[in-house]
Amino acid sequence: MPDTPRPKRRFRAPSVIPGFGISFGYTLTCLGLVVLLPLAALVAKASGLGLSGIWYVATDPRVASALKISFGVSLLAAFTASSFGFLVAWVLTRYDFPGRRLVDAVVDLPFALPTAVAGIALASLYAPNGLVGAQLAKLGIQVAYTPAGIFIAMVFIGLPFAVRTVQPLIAEIDKEVEEASATLGATRWGTLTKVVLPPLIPAVLTGFALAFARGVGEYGSIIFIAGNLPYVSEIAPLLIIIKLSEFDYGGAAAIATIMLGISFLTLLAINLIQAWSRRRFGYV
C-alpha cells in the first residue's frame, strides 16, 4: 500500500478570526524591536574589533575558562534538572498525597524569588559554616565557592522549567494506555520506555533547553555561591560585568557575542533533536 502523501503546509492557515496581515506584521515588528534589534546592535559593537579581535578575546585563557564553566555546568545542570523535573512532575500528576498542592506551589518559587535572594540563601546554606555546608565540610566536600555551587544554583533555577513543560503532557496520558500495555504482557520498564516516554520526549527536551538557556544567562543567584575565582568558579556573565566596569565595551560585547553564538548553536541542535523526536514517534 503506497504511503499517504503528507499535506503541504501553507503559509497562511485558515482561521475564524480575521486580521492575519495585521497580526503577522505586529508579531514581526515586536520581534524585530525587542529581540533582533538589540542582538544586531550587540553583534555590530563586537564587529568593531574585527574577527581577529573577537578571536583574541575568545582565546584568552580567562575568557575560555569562564565560557567553559558557564556552558559546561549549564549543560550538566539542565540534564539534572530535566531528570529530576520529570520525576517531580510525575509524582505531582499521578499521585495524590497530603500537601500535594503546597509542593506544587513550591516548584514555582524560583520563578518568584529575586535571583539575589536565591543566591544569598544558597550561599548561606552551603557555605563552610552553613547548615548543609558544615556537614559536608566534615566529609571533606566543599560546595560553596566551587563549580559545584554553580551547579546547585543552576539546578535550583532550572527545575521549574523542567517540571512545568512536561507536567501537562503527563496529565494527558490516559492510565488506560498503561493498563493495556500491561495486559498485553509488557513489563513496567517496557511500558515506561515504549508507551509513556515517547510522547513526553519533546516536552522533556523543551524543559532541558529552557533550563540550559536560563543557566547560561544566570547571574544573580550564582555570584554569591560561586566565589568568582578566575579559572576556578568565574562565570562568563560576571566577566562581562567586569569588562564593563573597566570600560572595555568592545571586550564585553565580544564575550556576549561569543555566548550568543554558542547558545544559538546549542539551542538549534536541541530543537533539531526535538523535531526529529516528534517525527520519529509520530507527534506533530
Protein Blocks (a to p, Z undefined) as FASTA:
>chain_A
ZZdddddddfbdcdfbghklmmmmmmmmmmmmmmmmmmmmmmmmmmmnojmlmmmmmmpm
klmmmmmmmmmmmmmmmmmmmmmmmmmmmmmmmpccehklmmmmmmmmmmmpcfklmmmm
mmmmmgmklmklmmmmmnopafehpaklmmmmmmmmmmmmmmmmmmmmmmmpcfklmmmm
mmnopafklmmmmmmmmmmmmmmmmmmmmmmmmmmmpmklmmmmnoopghklpcfklmmm
mmmmnopaklmmmmmmmmmmmmmmmmmmmmmmmmmmmmmnopZZ
